[in-house]
Amino acid sequence: RIVVVGSANLDLVVTAPTLPRPGETVLGGEFTTVPGGKGANQAVAAARAGGRVGFVGAVGDDDFARPQRDNLVAAGVDVSRLRAVPGPSGVALIAVDRRAENLIVVAPGANAALTGLDAADRAAISGADVLLCQLEIPVQTVAEAAATARAAGTVVVLNAAPARRLPADLLATVDLLVVNEGEAEVLAGRPAEPGDLLDLVPRVVMTLGARGAAYADRDGLRLDVAAPAVEAVDTTAAGDAFTGALAVAWAEGRPVAEAVRWACAAGAVCATRPGASSSLPTRAEIEAVA
Ligand code: ADP
């Protein structure tokens, strides 16, 4: 079993011929709402990849809460630890122009209210094989979840996104760190390879976009895994597809090389389709290219 402790947002997306400059108003095209947030996306990714997944997170008490909850339920994610807190849900206001350039403002809303865990959350984490976290909720809550997991022997997988430096108490509990090149650079303070982060955590997977991923651990294992060649149309959520699938393979106890190859396949399939959470692949779709 996998427990995700993380963010949920509703993405409010509008297309426009050009992005407005400060003070400018432009007339947009079609408006869509799409469930998002790295936590919810990775929970859905893991569930579609065949994992049994529970989500610990928060939505608000507004009209934006329902589609987020429904989306998790539709993917088969256990939402018994999803709370509704007073105030607005997390939202991302996204404008996209013809060339796919975007402007994004995220209002964390309910995600910022996830300031601690209760006994039932801790029990869920302790009973899981893998805890999967990101950094869109208060970092002390991530540290609390990770410490709970560590004490219970639950493997801690941290996707250190969005990029930031991490407190030592959190780093000390991470078993497997998942980062892209930008996040690795922020953590290391300079451009870094996976091996450069092994003084912080024992195992590192770095995603490399179309080039695939690289892995390093303190036992001296080094892997470079190529991504399947695909016709990429939109890489939004490819990182979430990758991380969710990796958590599933890890929870299943698969060999590292196979787990990373499988995760690359999930990211690649996601990149072939437009959209974010709607483009996360199923297990069968991952198997077809892995
Ligand atoms: P992020 O968006 O978090 O920076 P990446 O862009 O590195 O993440 O993508 C995550 C994973 O998705 C990659 O490791 C790779 O396996 C897959 N992927 C992303 N873009 C492509 C692409 N153009 N072709 C094939 N696979 C891709």
Boltz pocket constraint, residues with backbone or C-beta under 6 A from the ligand:
constraints:
  - pocket:
      binder: B
      contacts: [[A, 180], [A, 181], [A, 206], [A, 207], [A, 208], [A, 209], [A, 210], [A, 211], [A, 212], [A, 213], [A, 227], [A, 228], [A, 229], [A, 230], [A, 232], [A, 235], [A, 237], [A, 238], [A, 239], [A, 240], [A, 242], [A, 263], [A, 264], [A, 265], [A, 266], [A, 267], [A, 268], [A, 269], [A, 271]]
      max_distance: 6.0
